[in-house]
Amino acid sequence: MNLLSFVDSVILMAALLLLTGVLTTKFSNRFGMPALVLFIALGMLLSRYIYYDDAEITQLVGIFALIVILFQGGMQTDFKEIKPVLGPALSLATLGVLITTVVVGIGASYILDIPLERGLLIGAIVGSTDAAAVFSVLRGHNIKQKLTSTLEAESGSNDPMAVFLTVSLIEWIQTPDTSIFGMILSFFMQMGLGLIVGILIGYLAVYVINRINFDSSGLYPVMALGFAIMTYGVAALLHSSGLLAVYVIALVLGNSDLTYRRTILAFNQGFAWMMQIAMFILLGLLVFPSQLSGISWQGLLLSLFLIFVARPIGVFLSLLFTKFAFREKILIAWAGLRGAVPIVLATYPLIAGIEGGQMYFNVVFFVVFTSAIIQGTTISPLAVKLKLCEKDQAEGPSLQELIALGKTNSEINHVRVLPNMPVIGQEIQNLNLPDDILFTAIIRGDKIITPKGNTVIEQGDTLYVMSPKTKRSQMKSILGIGIKSNSGTPK
């Protein structure tokens, strides 16, 4: 086979993998399980025909995937929703991960018959929940907003703690005289610097995106993602938490008055799916089924120990002084899905040359796979059983970009008219709109109404409003609305 034929074959294989990965999401939705299960299964099936054992490439793809996934999840998170639960979420993301690491570590040392420090390393690797899995599962069900916000904030912010513990434990195993006090000090420095980097670059990104004028709207999401990747790089060079910095910049952008918001979100959503497919297929390829039989019962037992013992202990202790009810803590404990982060962290011992590195990876496989199947498919029924679901809520006040008109300074937005908005019952001519703010259409039920001066605005209408970008705030003030994210929550 010549070089050109080889390249063509690789491209064709990549296309088939991508299409197959996308199609499997249809089956995952039908069976009510996270798509990562089928992605991993696909990778394992292909491992029979494709030999792959490159942990470094897996780590590189995994880190890039985490950047995209965290950026997407953070941009869709309304800070006003997570603010009331920020304390409990951060407690879960730090103290909860630490407790889970210790409990799993003790269990792993007995189950796998390994030294305690190596058991703790396994605990650190599987200690954090997965943002991609949590976002996708929770947003598909009508679980109470307080719980959803807590779990999403936890999954978006607990990765840095898991990374720190994993790297520190590897250093401790390789250099036993490493100072524990120095590790603790390093943790706070990494978190603090990561937070600062994320905030600073976030506000810079908002300023640039809102003021630059590209010929193509497709360049705006590329620029936004470029800022996210740059944030990780800058934070990493400063020896701080790159993943925390990415989540913070996403929160800043997602909660700012950002032009081309919907375009950026749509691009990120598709790209995040592509990275998830690549990440979990690589996991399946990196797992050798012939090696699993020798560790199958230990891996399964450790996974069940994490689900039924370690995670609940971590949740109940870290939420000890919060106002969450017992049944709410039960659901939070059950919703601790594992996914991409443990996969990436499992490559660290392999690359560092830690003895038994492949065993760590195989154990992580059991944890991720069983967590997705057992927990991912039962979160909704458990929430119903615990009476933690709520009725569909009316959509919040809405302003969403529909079209940004090329090089002009104008944009068209659609506004959903909801109860208690001041424009209800008023004629358009009485709104005192400036000459350059125009109603272009009104959707009422299944009808399209041409706006006229004497047209009365009714509750439930969707207004299409054209205005200069510079007068967006004035238009919002006149209509009495706030910007919303794709999740439908007012900002």
N, C-alpha and C positions, 0 to 999 in steps of 0.2 A: 504494500500500500504506500503510495507516494504521500508527500506532506499535504498537498492540496486535498486529497481524498480523506486523509485523517482529519483535517480541520473541518471539512464538510460533514463528516460523520459526527464529530463532536457537536457541531452546531445543530444538526438534525436531532441528536440525542437530547440536547438541552431544550429544544423546542417541544419534543415529546414529553419530557419530564414536566415542563411548565404547564402544558395543556392538561396532562394527566393530573397534576397537582390541583389545578383549578377545578377540574371536573369532580375530583373527590370531595370538594367542599359541598357539593350538592348532596352527596350521600351522607356526609357528616351532619348536615342540617336535618336530614330526614330521620336519622337515627338518634339525634339529640346529643352527639358527642363532639368535643373539640376536633377541628380538622387536623390538628397535629398528629392524632392517632393514625389516621390514614396516610399522612405524609411519611411518618416513620415506617409504617408497614410497607409502603411503596419502596422506600430506601432499602429496607431489609430484603425485599424481593429482588431488587436490582443487584444487591451485593452478591447474589449467586452468579452473576454474569460479569460484574464490574469489580475489579480489585481496587480498593481505596483504603489507605491507612494514613493519610497526611493530616496529622493533628494541627499543624501550624496553619494550613489553609482553612481548616474547619474553624479554628479560633478567629482568624481574620474575617471570614465570612460572618461568623457569629457576632463579633463585636459590631461590624457594620450593620447587621440585622438589628441588633439591640438599639443602635442609634436611631435607625428609622422607626422602629416600633415604639420606642419611648417618645420620640418626637411626635409621632402621630397621636399616641394616647394623651400626651400632655397638652397638645393643641386642642383636643376635644374636651378637656377637663375645665369646668367652670370653677374658678377659684372661690367664688362666693358659695358654692356648694360644699367644697372641701374645707373651707375655713372653719366652720363649726366643729368639724371632726379632725382637725389637723393634729391636735395633741394626741388623741388615741392612735391615729394613723402613724405618726412618727414613733410612738411607743412600740407599735407592732413592727415597724420597719427597722428598729434598732434593738431594743430590749427583747422583742419577740423573736427576732432572728438569732440573737445571741443565746437565748434560752433553748430554742429549737436546736441550735448547733450543739450545745452541750448535751442535751437529752439524747439526740440522735447519735452523737459521738460515743456516749456510754453504751447505748444499745448496739452500735456497730462494732465496738471493740469485743463484745461478747458474741454476737451473731457471726461475725466474720473471723473471730479469733485473731485479732490484730492489736498492736499497742494502742493505748488510749489516744496518743497524739495523732495517729493515723485515722482512728475512728472519728476524732474531732474534725479532721480535714474533710472526711466524707460528710459530716454534719454541716460544715460550712458550705460545701458545694451545693447541697440540696436545701439549704436553709431559707432561701428567699422564694417568694411566689413569683409567678410569671405574668408580666404586664399584658402581653398579647393574649394569653389564654383567659385571664380575668376580664379584660376589656370585652373580648368577643362573647364570652359566656354571659356576663352580667347584663350587657346591653341587649341581649336577646330575650331577657325576662323582666318582668315588672316587679322586681324586688324593691323594697323600701329604699327611698333615695338616700337616707342617712347611712344605711349599710353599704349600698353601692358606692357612694362617695368614699367611705372609709376604706373599702377593699381596693378601689382603684388608686387612691392616694398611697396606700401601703405598697401595692405592687409596683407603682411608679417610682417609689423612693427607697425600697429596701434592697435594690441591687447593689448600691455602693457598699452597704454593710457586708453583704455576702462576699463581694470581691475583696474587700479589705481583710476579712477573716481568712479567706482562702489563701491569699498571698502571704499574710502574716504567718499562718500555720505552716506553709511550705518553707518559709524562711526559718521558722523555729525548728522544723524537722531537719533541715540541712545545716543550721547553725544553732545548736541547742542553747548557747549562752546569749542569745538575743535578748535584749532588755524588754521586759513586758511594759514597763513605764514608757519607754520610747515608742512602743507600738500604740499605746493609748494616746499619747501626744500626737503621733502621726495621724491617727484616725481623725481627731478633731481638726487638725490642720487641713487634711484632705477634704473633709466635709465643708469647712468654712470657705476655703479657696474655691471649691467647686460651686458653692452657692453664689459667691461674688462674681465669678467668671460668667455663670449662666445669666445673672441679672444684667451685668454690664453689656455683654454681647447681645442679649435679648433686646434691650432698649435701642442699641445701635441698629439692630436688624429692623425693628419697627420703623425707625426714622428713615432708613435707606429705602425699604420696600415702599413706604407711603409716598416717597418723594421722587423716586426714579421713574422714568417713563420709557418703557421698552416698546419696541414695535410689535412684539408678540406677547400675549398674556401667558403663554406657556413658559416663559422665562422666569416668572415670579416664583412658582413653586420650586424651580431649580435653585434659584437664589436662596430661598428660605431653607431648603435642605442643605445647601452649601454652608450657610451660617451655622446650622446644627452640627455638621461634621467639623467645621472649624472650631466650634465651641469645645467639642470633645478633644480635638488636637491640642488646643491651647491649654485646656485644663490638664491634660496628660503631661504636657511639657513642663507644667508648673508642679508636677507631682501631686495633683489634687484629683478629686473624683470626677472623671469625665462623664460617666453615666448620670450622676446627679446634675452636673452642669447642663447636659442635654435636656433632662426633664424640666429644669428650671427655665431654660430659654423657651421651651415649648409652652410652658405656663404663661410666660410673659407675652409671647406672640398670640397665643390663643385667647388671652384676656385683654388684648389691646384692640383699639379701633384700627383694624388692618385691612387695607385694600386687597382685592383678589383673594379674600379669605376662602371662599368656596372652591376656587380653582386650586389653591394650595392644599386644602383638605382632601379634595378628590384625588389629586396626584399622590399625596402621601399615603392615602388609604390603599390605592392600588399597588404602590411600591412596597408598602409594609407587607401586604399579602405575598408579593413575590419573594421578599426576603424570608418570610416565614416558611414558604415552600422550600426554598433552597436550604435553609437551616435544618429543618427536620428531615429532609431527604438525606442530607449529609450525615446526620446522626444515624439514620438507618443503614447507610453505607459503611459507616465506621464501626458498627456493631457486627461482630462475626458470630452468626448463629451457632456455630460449632463450639464456641467458647461459653455460650450461655448455659448449657446443660450442667456444667460443673458448678455453677453458682446460682442456679435458678431459684432454689428454695430459700437460700440466704437473701438473695435480692428481693424476692417477693415478701419475705418476712420483715425485712428492714423497711420496705415500702409501707407495709401495713402498720408497722410500729410508728413510722412518721405520721401517717394519716390519723391513726386512732389514739396515739399517746403523745408524741412529741409536739405536734402542731397544737392540739388542744391545751397542753400544759403551757406552751409559749403564749397562746392567746389569752388564757384566763389569768395568767400572772401579769402580763403586760397591760391588761385592761382591768386590773384589780380595783383601781380607784376611779373608774369611769362610771358613767350613768347607763351603760349598756345593760339591758336585761339578760337574764340567763339564756333564754332562747336565741337572743341576738348573738351572743357570744358563741353559741353552738353553730349557728350558720356561718359566722366569720371563720371559725375554726375549720369548718368543712369546705369553705370556699378557697382554701389555700392551694390553688393549683400550681403545679410545677411545670416548667417548660424550657424555654430557650436559655435562660440564665444558667441553670445547672449543666446544660449541654456545653456551653462555652467554658464554664469553670472546670468541667471535667477534663478539658484539654490541658489545663495548667499543669497538673501532675505529670501528664504524658510528656509535655515539652520540657519540664524541669528535670525529668529523668528520675522521678520518685519511684522507688521499688513498688511493683504492683500497679503501675499506672493504668494498664488496660483493665484491671479488675475494678478500679474506681469508675471507669467509663461504663463498664457493663452494669454495675450497681445503679448508676445514674439512669441508665436505660430503663431498668425495672421501675425505678421511682417515678420517672416522667410518664412512662407508658401506663402504669397502673393508676397514677393520680388522675390522668386525663380520662381514663375509662370509668373508674369508680366515682370520683368526685364530679368530674365534668358532666356526666350524664344524670346526676342525681341532685344537683343544686336546686333546680327549679321545683321538683317534687318535694324536697325537704323544706324549701321556703313556703310552699303552700301548706304543708303539714304543720309548720310552726306558726302559720298565720302572719307571715312577714312580707306578703305581697300587698300591693295597694292598687286601687282602681286607677284606670287611665286618667292622667291629669291633663287639664287643658294646657295647650302649648303656651309658653310664655310670650311676652311681647317680642315681636320679631322684626329685625331688619337684616336682610340677607342680600348680598351682592348678587345680581342676576347677570348683568353685562357691564363690563367696563369698556367704554367706547374708544378703542384704539389709542391714538395719540391725543385725543381730546381730553378735556378736563372734566368730562361728564361720566356719570354711571347711572344705571337703572337698578333699583332695589325693589324687592317686594316686601310688603308689610302686612302681617296678619292682624286684623282688628279684633281685639279681645275685650271681655267685659271690663268696665271701669275706665276704658281709654277715653280721653276727653273729646275725641273727634266723633264719637258715636252720636248720631242724630243731627249732625251739623251738615249744612250744605257746603260744598267745596268752596264756593265764592265767599263764604264767611270765615274761612280759615286764615285769611290775610297772607296767602303764600306769595313770596317774592316772584318776580316775573320769570326767573330762571329755574324755579322749582315747579315741575309740571306733573299732573296725574296722567299717565298714558293709557291705563286700562284698569278696570275693576272686575275681579272674578267674584261672582255671587252665586253660590251653588254650582249649577252646571251651565251658567250663562256668563258671557263676557259683555260687560256694560261699558259703553263709551262715556268717559267722564265729561260732564258738563257743569256749568256753574251752579245749576240748581239741583245737581245730583246729591242725594242725601247718603251719607256713609252709615252703613249698618254693621252691627256686630256680626262677626264671621266673614266679613268681606276680606279679600286679599287685594291690596292696593299696589299697583306698579307705579313707582315714582321715579322720575328722572330729575337729577340735580347735579350741580357741580360737586366734585369731590371736596372742594374747600368748604362747601356749605352742608356737609353731611350732619354736623352737630346741630346746625340750625334746623334742618329738616326733622331730625329726631326730636328736638325740643317742641316743635310745632305739633307733631303727631303724638307726642307723649310716650315715646318708646325707648327701649334700650337695645343694644346689639345682642344677638344671640349666637351661640355656637351651633355646630351641626347637631348636637345632642338635644337641641330644643330648649335650652335653659337660658333665661335672660341674664345678661351681664349687667 
